[in-house]
Amino acid sequence: MDLTDILKKYEKIVYLILIALFAIIVAFSIGELAYILYVALFVNTPFLLQNHELLDIFGYFLLVLIGVELLATISAYINEKVIHVEIVIEIAIIAVARGVILLDAATANPLNMFGTAAIIFVLCSGYYLLKKGGIGNH
């Protein structure tokens, strides 16, 4: 057994530990989301969601979704030794969309809003080009 084999095994162990830890984080995040939803629906104002509660729930839901997608990306990398650029761009779009959903337009800096719009445009353009070019299809 040479040094390259040892390093590959070590790398695989590190990835498996990262996946296990990330899976634990996602599981607790799902539990936290369920708790937030329970409190919003049954404790604070029964069967009535306030605007801020709805935004919190959507934001946390998208955060959990980002975590699940990152977990899938890491798993795919371990299994196939390939980074799926399409999935990475999808995760970035979801993350930026989460930021837009949680954005308070009344207090937002206009320059930041233009920057966010530019990021969305670039990510969506890249995603479109990937799809049109047939790159990244599963």
Secondary structure, 3 states (H helix, E strand, C coil): CCHHHHHHHHHHHHHHHHHHHHHHHHHHHHHHHHHHHHHHHHHHCCCCCCHHHHHHHHHHHHHHHHHHHHHHHHHHHHHHCCCCHHHHHHHHHHHHHHHHHCCCCCCCCHHHHHHHHHHHHHHHHHHHHHHHHCCCCC
